[in-house]
Amino acid sequence: QKVFLLSSGANRQELRMGKYSAIPLETLLSCPYGAILRREADGGWQRVRHSIEVAEETVEVQENNQHLAQDNSAQSLSPSEVRDLKQKCSGSEVVEALASNSATFASKTKFAQEKYLKKK
């Protein structure tokens, strides 16, 4: 018994894999590597999105940053040091220095860290 069979006829090329129904090559060629296909009730094939991606979108985060002080004491660099950095370094290096010299950056939520980096 052949596991894979590539057949063609009547302007249609199909791929058969074992006991499963034939899949038109047009369907396969339009999907990225690793895509999951499911057979629909009408006989067509539909690409299914990975369930991991859907699960990550629906997860609610219960963390917050309420425990962090809002008194601007977390940054160890003085304004004059920041000005000097801006003159000597690129923008991304300045942002990196600000984040690494912040006492609270590591303890913030991932969302807050991304928001901080975008803002700077």
C-alpha atoms as one frame of an Amber mdcrd trajectory, in Angstrom:
protein
   0.000   0.000   0.000   1.297   3.459  -0.903   1.261   6.078   1.807   1.411
   9.084  -0.561  -0.132   9.098  -4.004  -0.063  12.073  -6.353  -2.807  11.688
  -8.939  -3.993  13.909 -11.764  -6.936  13.883 -14.073  -9.577  16.189 -15.544
  -7.504  19.347 -14.850  -7.261  18.457 -11.175  -4.234  17.230  -9.256  -4.728
  15.656  -5.846  -2.643  14.223  -3.065  -3.786  11.147  -1.189  -2.229  10.313
   2.165  -3.051   6.862   3.470  -6.717   6.390   4.335  -7.587  10.116   4.161
  -9.589  11.778   1.393  -7.755  13.341  -1.534  -6.619  16.953  -1.058  -6.465
  19.234  -4.123  -2.947  20.528  -4.758  -4.229  24.119  -5.092  -5.300  23.925
  -1.447  -1.928  22.588  -0.309   0.141  25.065  -2.307  -1.727  28.042  -0.828
  -0.956  27.006   2.771   2.269  27.652   4.698   4.421  24.772   5.899   2.936
  23.147   8.995  -0.623  24.349   8.396  -3.480  22.169   9.585  -6.286  21.319
   7.142  -9.714  19.970   8.075 -12.334  18.485   5.806 -15.599  20.441   5.774
 -19.091  18.971   5.482 -19.368  20.101   1.833 -16.229  18.147   0.912 -13.866
  21.119   0.730 -10.758  21.651   2.789 -10.331  24.542   5.253  -7.140  25.729
   6.963  -7.458  25.660  10.750  -5.641  28.210  12.890  -3.423  26.806  15.631
  -5.290  26.495  18.922  -2.225  27.780  20.814  -2.523  31.182  19.138  -6.207
  31.416  20.041  -5.544  30.399  23.642  -2.912  33.112  24.109  -5.303  35.798
  22.880  -8.043  34.838  25.331  -5.876  34.628  28.463  -6.659  37.322  31.020
  -3.764  38.769  32.966  -4.424  39.310  36.656  -1.143  41.136  37.431  -0.896
  44.861  38.008   1.659  47.479  39.033  -0.202  48.925  42.031   2.631  48.027
  44.404   5.125  50.285  42.566   5.702  53.806  43.882   4.838  56.668  41.528
   7.268  59.223  42.977   9.924  59.195  40.189  12.526  57.743  42.553  13.008
  54.530  40.547  15.373  56.068  37.947  18.988  56.203  39.125  20.180  58.370
  36.216  20.012  62.121  36.738  18.535  64.377  34.024  22.025  65.667  33.144
  23.305  62.086  32.690  20.346  61.353  30.399  21.136  64.478  28.343  24.766
  63.359  28.013  23.636  59.892  26.904  21.358  61.429  24.267  24.308  63.324
  22.802  26.714  60.374  22.810  24.515  57.335  22.081  21.799  56.220  19.687
  18.152  56.291  20.723  17.920  52.559  21.365  21.038  52.657  23.558  19.549
  55.502  25.622  16.302  53.572  26.128  18.306  50.483  27.090  20.267  52.519
  29.649  17.060  54.015  31.085  15.483  50.580  31.464  18.579  49.014  33.027
  18.962  51.890  35.516  15.330  51.736  36.594  14.822  50.029  39.943  11.271
  48.957  39.070  11.512  47.980  35.373  12.158  44.282  36.020   9.249  43.988
  38.449   6.705  45.570  36.073   4.289  43.437  34.076   5.301  42.484  30.560
   2.659  44.828  29.132   3.976  47.723  31.239   7.553  46.999  30.133   6.551
  47.080  26.463   4.548  50.259  27.021   7.538  51.896  28.771   9.915  50.987
  25.930   7.511  52.293  23.262   6.980  55.530  25.191  10.719  56.189  25.546
